[in-house]
Amino acid sequence: MRIALHTRVRADRIAEYEDAHRAVPEELTAAIRAAGVHSWTIWRSGTELFHLLNCEDYGRLLAELEQLPVNIAWQARMAELLDVVHDYSAEGAGAGLPVVWQL
């Protein structure tokens, strides 16, 4: 599956957000890979963040990470840095951003 997400970093927290992503906990990246993610890239334009994930099953990814302590801590840290946080709930997560056009 290819999933696109959108979040927004707080303007005064950009450097902190980028610093955090230079040191994503190894335990978290291992869990993300184990949950079937092949790649995850984040682009930033000003405060807008665009994520592209290639994974086996997005719902499985969310379910496997939901109760993982390292992910809970990471999500809490990201919530402090973001104005728009991705909704990881079953109702809100869906499959990410809807596709408008594809070549």
N, C-alpha and C positions, 0 to 999 in steps of 0.2 A: 504494500500500500504506500502511496505517496500522500502525505498530509501536510497542508500549509496552515500555519497559525499566525496570528497577529497579537502582539502585546505592545505596550508603550512604557518606556522607562521615564522616570521623573527627570526633568531637565537638570536638576541640581545633583543627580545621582548617577549620571552617565559613567563617569570614571570609576566609581565604585562598582557599578554593574559589570563593566568590562574587566576590572580587576578580579571580581568574583569568578568570572568565566575563564580566567587564566589558571584558576585553581579549583576546578570542579572536583569534589572528592572522588578518589579512585573507586571507592565502594559504590558510589552512585553511578559512575560511568559503566562499571562492570554490571550493575543491576539493569541498567538501560539496555546494554548489549544482550544480556541474558534474556531479557523480555522480548527480544526479536527486532531491535532497532539496528539497521545496517548503517545508517548515517543520519546525522542531525546537524544542520547548518543554520546559523542565525545571522541575518544581515541587519545593519542599523542604518537608517536614514534620519538624521536628526534624533528625535526621540522615538521614532517609529521602529519597531522590531518585527522582522518577518522571519519565521522559522519554516524550514522544509525538512520533514522527516521521511525517511524511507524505512518502513518497518513491515513485519509480517502481519501484525494485527494490532491496530491502534487501541481497541477496547481491551485486549489482553495486556498491552503495555500499561495502560492506566490502572487496571486491576492489580497487576503485579507490583506496581510502585506505591499504590494508595496507602498501605499501612507500614511501609518500610521506613524505619526511623530516620535514616539518612535523607530520604526524599522529603519527609515531613519537615525536617530542619531546613532543607534547601528551599522548599516552597515558602516557608515562613520568612527566610532571608530575602527571597525574590519579592515577596509581597511588600516588604519595606522599601524596595527600590523601584517598583512599578506603579504607574498610574492606571494602566489597563493590564489586568492579570488574566491569563487564559483561564477559562472555566473548565476545570478538570472533572466536574461532576458528570455522571452518566447522562443527565438531561442536557447539559450545556456543551459537553465535549463533541458530541456528534462525530463528524469526521473532519473537523477543522473548517477552514474557509471553503465556501462553495466554488467549484470550478466555473469560470465564465467563458473561457476560450482555451483551446489547446491545439498545438500544431504537432 
